[in-house]
Amino acid sequence: ETVQYSADGGKTYQDVPAAGVTVTANGTFKFKSTDLYGNESPAVDYVVTNIKADDPAQLQAAKQELTNLIASAKTLSASGKYDDATTTALAAATQKAQTALDQTNASVDSLTGANRDLQTAINQLAAKLPADKKTSLLNQLQSVKAALGTDLGNQTDPSTGKTFTAALDDLVAQAQAGTQTADQLQATLAKVLDAVLAKLAEGIKAATPAEVGNAKDAATGKTWYADIADTLTSGQVSADASDKLAHLQALQSLKTKVAAAVEAAKIVGKGDDTTGTSDKGGGQGTPAPA
């Protein structure tokens, strides 16, 4: 069965939406239905009389208020002071507000709602990276690149397919452009450092034979494997990029110590394999001194 309605006295009909008919003004609406066989029912009138029209002065005030806010939003968007993400969100909210303002049947409620949504987008604007924070972050990125060097820096982060050096270069470019906030850049740097820590720890463990890895580090009383795991975990749990860098440097120091332990184990092993020599001549021993 199909149900249709008319808002123009029966001149034209259209299907009733699944959500029902939205009525914004008083008037008479006609409804009729058609069954599967094409039989059409007589039209039934439904008179709406309980919708209160907005006060013209209030409606005009709501329109003016939204017009002013749209102008302010456009000025803020064009200022270049805010990061890309929130500026884009503000542009979308501004367009939505303009659409609401342009509606011929706009009401005080619809205009007030559009005003509220647009004000929320304005309140959520995030300032671009200030000059002092930009300098600090660039220095920090340089320190990280120096700590990685070419060996670790040229390794690939499996989650992005980029080398760690390339990821850091991207962050430098974003910091220079100032299109993201300090918090956003720090969060990205933290992810890069987490991946670096995991890669480095994996490499150290892979290069450490079990007999060395399971041996105790005299300085900590733990096994070398445990030292590696603990340093990795505490570095990744930390929320501070500078602290992560400190753990990276600690892992690099641990790598040197573990490598030394591996070499020491090799020397001990060679010593254990050394056997005494004997004279295997034809039974003619050296005469004893008289």
BELJO-V86001 format. One record per run of one state. SS is the DSSP state (helix for helix, strand for strand, loop for the rest). FROM is the first residue (numbers start at 1). LEN is the number of residues. Records with the same first field share a line. If there is no record, write none. Layout:
SS = FROM-LEN + FROM-LEN
This chain:
loop = 1-1 + 7-7 + 16-11 + 35-5 + 41-3 + 49-7 + 79-3 + 83-1 + 103-5 + 124-3 + 128-3 + 154-2 + 157-6 + 178-4 + 207-3 + 214-2 + 217-6 + 238-3 + 274-17
strand = 2-5 + 14-2 + 27-8 + 40-1 + 44-5 + 82-1 + 127-1 + 156-1 + 163-1 + 216-1 + 223-1
helix = 56-23 + 84-19 + 108-16 + 131-23 + 164-14 + 182-25 + 210-4 + 224-14 + 241-33
